[in-house]
Amino acid sequence: MFFHITEHGDHPVALVSVFGPCDEELYERSSEVIELMEYRGDSTLCVIDVKSIHSVVGMVPDIRVTRNVWLHDHQHLHEGKLYVVSEKMGFEVCMGSRDPKLDIDE
């Protein structure tokens, strides 16, 4: 969060990344669960009023990377790469590491 100073006082703003549109075919095939979007780079950064923020999401890379990549690649987002919208990071990470033997048959 940043503050923009005007003659009317401080104005809180946020710098956000604008991603490309959702892959609609994948979204429909996944029962409206997977929202895959392309990162468009710094040219689509946008400054917005913090009061206009309705929710905060994580953008998770759509690839598995090796430890070597994390050690040497310090760039957070890569232009042209695909990212999955994650609204509840802790829940999804927990669910992704569950033991299938614990599933309850309905």
Helices and strands as residue ranges (DSSP letters): E 2-6, E 9-17, H 24-29, E 36-38, G 42-44, E 45-49, G 50-52, E 58-61, H 67-72, E 82-86, H 89-96, G 100-102
